[in-house]
Amino acid sequence: MKEVIISVKKEFVNKYKKGYSLILEEALVNPMVLKEEGQLITFIDDKKAFLGKGYYGKQNKGCGWILSNSKNSNVDYKFFYDKLRNAFSKRMKYYHSRDTSAFRVFNGEGDGIGGLTIDYFDEYYLITWYSKGMYGFKEYIIKAIKALVSFDGIYEKKRFEENGMVVDEDSYLCGKKAPEPLIVKENGVNFAIYLNDGAMVGVFLDQKEVRKSIKEKYSKNKRILNTFSYTGAFSMAAAKGGAITTSVDLASRSLEKTTENFKINNIDSEKHEIIVEDIFQYFKRAKKEELKFDVVILDPPSFATSKDNRFSAAKDYKDLMKSAIEITEDEGVIVASTNCATFNMAKFKKFIDDAFKELHKNYGILEEHSLPEDFAVTEKFPEGNYLKVVFVRVY
């Protein structure tokens, strides 16, 4: 495929000189030359000086990624092999862990290749392609994985759709097929993973440190409410730490998935409550019934729509926080979390602060978390460090 030369608008040149890696269509002088995803691009400034090399690949943010700031680098098999080898070697301690068998081995632009992530689930690798452009390099990447590591099997998710959904139903790629479920461990807690089940496999690996903290410091003899609970991952960590949990999620399959996770952890699910309900309705009911919890976990999606409610983290997190405060015991804890990349930690803390002020309540911050170590990030692309978690004591 023919490489194209693209000029960057004057007002964006400094941004790219500093190493920013996401290609923004509005930054390009001549985007019309981009015809086919996967095309290699050389970026130049208004004085025709070299800025970087990258590829064209449309995804929900930007239209590709810069892969190298070196004029002499080739985007070939060796390029991908070196990036993957470097990333895998940085995760060696996870490979050798006795109590964790699920982690991220390659995290997009944080490891030098935007538009690609690779997760490890107990001898199985799951590759996620975020654009047709990145998918064009598939042959190099599979070959590099096969050269670098042994594995039982490889699966892939093609998340090319604008809504982030998966293009193909079947995710199996090569090797042995994974058992269903595949049981993995994270800090001694078991999770049921389904590598062939749509975009989500059963656990969000970016919350591993948060779950560990909940299990070790905030669970013993506590009543914990886990909202937007999905497969009950936070509930498992809390129950393992000695809590009685209530898990609430709108999706009807959350009941079956959470029950299954309790079962594989040898925890009696009958002692825990699993509720299928719109969380906003649940908050209203809990307030009316004067229910109170020692710990409330808030980890909503950035956007959520139900029959009666629309939620956007950027607009509505403050109100969600107020609902949580109202059903948290005095001296209790709220674990406030968001994966919304459109605002930073300072703004997130302001939502929390405003919620307490409006309810005339006091609070103290106990812990803060961002992405764990295996989710490598780079300062040159701050949006990549999307996770913000604050543990708050309610007074």
C-alpha positions in Angstrom: 0.0 0.0 0.0 1.4 3.4 -1.0 2.7 5.6 1.8 1.2 9.1 1.9 2.7 12.4 3.1 0.4 14.6 5.2 0.9 18.1 6.4 0.0 19.0 10.0 -1.7 22.4 10.5 0.5 25.0 12.1 -1.5 25.3 15.3 -1.1 21.5 15.9 2.7 21.2 15.1 3.9 21.7 18.7 1.5 19.1 20.0 3.0 16.5 17.7 6.6 17.7 18.2 6.0 16.9 21.9 5.1 13.3 21.0 1.3 13.3 21.0 0.4 10.1 19.2 -3.3 10.2 18.3 -3.9 11.5 14.7 -6.7 14.1 14.8 -8.5 14.7 11.5 -8.9 18.4 12.3 -5.1 18.7 12.6 -4.4 17.6 9.0 -4.1 20.0 6.1 -4.9 17.3 3.4 -6.9 14.5 5.0 -8.5 13.8 1.7 -5.4 11.8 0.6 -6.2 9.2 3.2 -8.0 6.5 1.1 -7.5 3.1 2.7 -7.2 2.2 6.3 -3.8 0.8 7.1 -2.1 3.2 4.8 1.3 4.3 6.3 1.6 8.1 6.7 4.6 10.4 7.0 3.7 13.6 8.9 5.4 16.9 8.0 5.0 20.4 9.4 4.3 23.6 7.4 8.0 23.9 6.6 8.1 20.2 5.3 10.2 19.1 8.3 9.5 15.5 9.4 7.2 15.0 12.5 6.5 11.2 12.6 5.3 8.0 10.9 2.0 6.4 11.6 -1.0 4.7 10.1 -4.5 5.6 9.0 -7.2 3.8 11.0 -10.6 5.2 11.9 -11.9 4.6 15.5 -14.2 6.3 17.9 -11.3 8.8 18.7 -9.1 10.1 15.9 -8.2 8.6 12.6 -5.0 6.7 13.4 -1.8 6.8 15.4 1.7 7.9 15.1 4.0 4.9 15.7 7.5 6.4 15.5 9.2 9.8 15.7 12.2 8.5 13.9 12.7 9.2 10.2 14.6 6.0 9.6 12.2 3.5 11.3 10.3 1.0 9.2 6.8 -0.1 10.2 7.6 -3.8 9.5 7.6 -7.2 11.3 10.7 -6.2 13.3 9.0 -3.0 14.5 6.0 -5.0 15.9 8.2 -7.8 17.3 10.4 -5.3 19.3 7.4 -3.4 20.7 5.7 -6.6 21.8 8.9 -8.1 23.2 9.5 -5.0 25.3 6.0 -4.9 26.6 5.9 -8.6 27.5 9.2 -8.4 29.3 7.9 -5.5 31.5 5.1 -7.8 32.7 7.4 -10.7 33.8 6.4 -10.4 37.4 2.8 -11.0 36.5 3.7 -14.1 34.5 5.4 -15.5 37.6 2.7 -14.6 40.0 1.0 -17.5 41.9 -2.2 -15.6 42.8 -2.9 -13.7 39.5 -3.3 -15.3 36.1 -5.1 -12.5 34.2 -3.5 -9.1 33.2 -2.8 -6.8 30.3 0.4 -7.5 28.3 0.1 -4.8 25.7 -1.7 -1.5 26.3 -2.0 0.5 23.1 -0.2 3.8 22.8 1.2 3.2 26.3 3.3 0.4 24.8 4.0 2.3 21.6 1.2 1.1 19.3 -2.1 2.9 19.5 -5.2 1.0 18.5 -4.1 -2.4 19.8 -4.5 -4.1 23.2 -3.5 -7.7 24.3 -4.7 -9.4 27.4 -3.5 -12.6 29.0 -5.9 -15.1 30.6 -4.1 -18.1 32.0 -2.2 -19.2 28.8 -4.8 -17.6 26.4 -4.1 -14.3 24.7 -6.9 -12.0 23.7 -6.1 -9.3 21.0 -8.4 -6.4 20.5 -8.1 -4.4 17.3 -9.7 -0.9 17.4 -9.7 -0.1 13.7 -9.4 -1.8 10.3 -6.2 0.1 9.9 -4.6 -1.7 12.9 -6.1 -5.0 11.8 -4.1 -4.6 8.6 -1.0 -5.4 10.6 -2.5 -8.6 12.0 0.0 -11.0 10.3 3.0 -9.2 11.9 1.5 -9.2 15.3 0.4 -12.9 15.3 3.8 -13.9 14.0 5.5 -11.8 16.8 3.3 -13.4 19.5 4.1 -16.9 18.3 7.8 -16.1 18.3 7.8 -14.6 21.8 5.6 -16.7 24.0 4.0 -20.1 24.3 0.2 -20.2 24.6 -2.8 -22.5 24.6 -4.8 -20.3 22.3 -5.3 -16.9 20.8 -8.6 -15.0 20.5 -9.4 -11.6 18.9 -12.0 -8.9 19.1 -12.5 -6.6 16.2 -14.0 -3.5 17.7 -14.2 -1.5 14.4 -17.8 -0.4 14.9 -18.4 3.2 15.9 -20.3 2.0 19.0 -17.3 -0.1 20.0 -19.2 -3.3 19.5 -17.5 -6.4 18.1 -17.7 -7.1 14.4 -17.6 -10.9 14.4 -19.4 -13.2 16.8 -16.6 -15.8 16.7 -13.5 -14.6 18.5 -11.4 -17.8 18.3 -8.2 -17.4 16.2 -5.8 -20.3 16.7 -4.5 -22.9 19.1 -6.7 -24.8 21.5 -10.2 -23.5 22.2 -10.6 -22.1 25.7 -13.0 -23.9 28.2 -16.2 -22.0 28.9 -15.8 -20.6 31.4 -12.1 -20.2 31.6 -11.3 -19.7 35.4 -8.7 -17.1 36.0 -7.3 -15.7 39.3 -6.6 -12.1 40.3 -5.0 -11.6 43.8 -6.5 -14.9 44.9 -10.0 -14.2 43.7 -11.5 -16.4 40.9 -13.3 -15.0 37.8 -15.2 -16.8 35.1 -14.0 -15.6 31.7 -15.8 -16.2 28.3 -13.4 -15.3 25.5 -16.0 -15.9 22.9 -18.8 -13.8 24.3 -19.1 -10.4 22.6 -17.0 -7.4 23.5 -16.8 -8.0 27.3 -15.2 -11.2 28.7 -16.3 -11.1 32.3 -13.9 -8.8 34.2 -12.3 -5.4 33.7 -8.7 -5.9 34.5 -7.9 -2.2 35.0 -9.6 -2.3 38.4 -7.3 -5.0 40.0 -5.6 -2.7 42.5 -9.0 -1.2 43.5 -10.5 -4.7 44.1 -7.4 -5.7 46.1 -7.8 -2.6 48.3 -11.5 -3.3 48.9 -10.8 -6.9 49.8 -7.9 -6.2 52.2 -8.9 -3.0 53.9 -12.7 -2.3 53.6 -14.6 -5.6 53.7 -14.3 -7.4 57.0 -17.8 -7.6 58.6 -19.1 -4.8 56.4 -22.3 -4.5 54.3 -21.2 -3.5 50.8 -23.4 -2.2 47.9 -21.9 -2.8 44.5 -23.7 -0.8 41.8 -23.5 -1.3 38.1 -22.2 -4.6 39.2 -21.9 -6.5 35.8 -20.5 -9.9 36.8 -20.0 -9.0 40.4 -16.2 -8.6 40.3 -16.1 -6.1 43.1 -18.5 -8.2 45.1 -16.2 -11.2 44.8 -13.3 -9.2 46.2 -15.5 -7.8 49.0 -17.0 -11.2 49.9 -13.5 -12.8 50.0 -12.5 -10.1 52.4 -15.4 -10.9 54.7 -18.2 -8.6 53.6 -21.9 -9.3 52.9 -22.6 -7.9 49.5 -25.6 -6.5 47.5 -25.0 -6.4 43.8 -27.2 -4.3 41.6 -27.3 -4.2 37.8 -29.9 -3.6 35.1 -28.8 -6.4 32.9 -30.7 -9.6 33.6 -27.7 -11.8 32.9 -25.9 -10.1 35.8 -27.8 -12.5 38.1 -26.5 -15.6 36.5 -23.0 -14.3 36.0 -22.6 -13.0 39.6 -24.0 -16.3 41.0 -21.5 -18.2 38.8 -18.6 -16.1 40.2 -19.7 -16.8 43.8 -19.8 -20.5 43.0 -16.3 -20.7 41.6 -15.0 -18.8 44.7 -16.8 -21.4 47.0 -19.0 -18.6 48.5 -22.6 -19.3 49.2 -24.5 -16.8 47.0 -27.6 -17.2 49.1 -25.9 -15.1 51.8 -25.5 -12.3 49.3 -28.1 -10.3 47.5 -28.1 -10.0 43.7 -30.7 -7.6 42.3 -31.6 -6.9 38.7 -32.9 -3.3 38.7 -32.1 0.1 37.3 -29.6 1.5 39.8 -31.3 4.9 39.8 -34.6 3.2 40.8 -32.8 1.2 43.4 -31.3 4.3 45.0 -34.8 5.8 45.3 -36.2 2.7 46.9 -33.2 2.3 49.2 -33.6 5.9 50.4 -37.3 5.4 51.0 -36.7 2.1 52.9 -33.9 3.8 54.9 -31.3 1.2 53.8 -27.7 2.0 54.8 -24.4 0.5 53.7 -20.9 0.6 55.2 -19.4 0.8 51.7 -20.9 1.8 48.4 -19.1 1.1 45.1 -19.9 3.4 42.2 -18.3 2.3 38.9 -20.8 3.4 36.2 -20.1 3.3 32.4 -19.3 6.6 30.9 -22.7 6.5 29.3 -25.7 4.4 30.2 -29.3 4.4 29.0 -32.3 2.6 30.6 -36.0 2.9 30.0 -36.3 5.7 32.5 -32.8 7.2 32.8 -29.9 8.5 30.7 -26.6 8.8 32.5 -23.5 10.6 31.3 -20.5 10.6 33.7 -19.4 14.1 32.5 -22.8 15.6 33.4 -24.4 13.3 36.0 -21.7 11.9 38.3 -22.3 14.6 41.0 -26.0 13.5 41.3 -25.0 9.8 41.3 -22.6 10.6 44.1 -25.4 12.4 46.1 -27.6 9.3 45.8 -24.7 7.2 47.2 -24.0 9.5 50.1 -27.6 9.3 51.2 -27.5 5.6 51.7 -23.9 5.4 53.2 -23.5 5.1 57.0 -21.7 7.8 58.8 -18.0 6.9 58.8 -18.8 4.7 55.8 -16.8 4.7 52.6 -17.8 5.4 49.0 -15.5 4.0 46.2 -16.1 6.5 43.4 -14.8 5.4 40.1 -15.0 6.5 36.4 -13.4 5.5 33.2 -14.5 8.6 31.3 -11.6 10.1 29.5 -13.2 13.5 28.8 -12.3 14.9 32.2 -9.3 14.7 34.6 -8.9 13.8 38.2 -9.2 17.4 39.4 -12.6 17.7 37.7 -13.7 14.3 39.0 -12.8 15.4 42.6 -14.9 18.6 42.0 -17.9 16.4 41.2 -17.4 14.6 44.5 -16.8 17.9 46.5 -19.9 19.5 45.0 -22.1 16.5 45.9 -21.0 16.7 49.6 -21.4 20.4 49.7 -24.9 20.3 48.3 -25.9 17.7 51.0 -24.0 19.7 53.7 -21.9 16.6 54.5 -18.2 16.3 55.2 -15.7 13.8 53.8 -12.1 12.8 53.7 -10.1 11.2 50.9 -8.6 7.9 51.9 -7.0 6.6 48.6 -6.7 7.5 45.0 -6.0 5.1 42.1 -5.4 5.4 38.4 -4.5 2.6 35.9 -2.4 -0.3 37.3 1.1 -0.9 36.2 0.3 -3.5 33.5 -1.9 -0.8 31.8 1.1 1.2 30.6 0.5 4.9 29.8 2.6 7.7 28.4 2.6 11.3 29.6 2.6 12.3 25.9 -1.0 11.0 25.6 -2.7 11.9 28.9 -6.2 10.8 27.7 -4.8 7.2 27.8 -4.7 7.4 31.6 -8.5 7.3 31.8 -9.2 5.6 35.1 -9.9 7.7 38.2 -10.9 6.1 41.5 -11.3 7.9 44.8 -12.0 6.2 48.2 -14.0 8.7 50.3 -14.9 8.5 54.0 -18.3 10.0 54.8 -18.7 12.1 57.9 
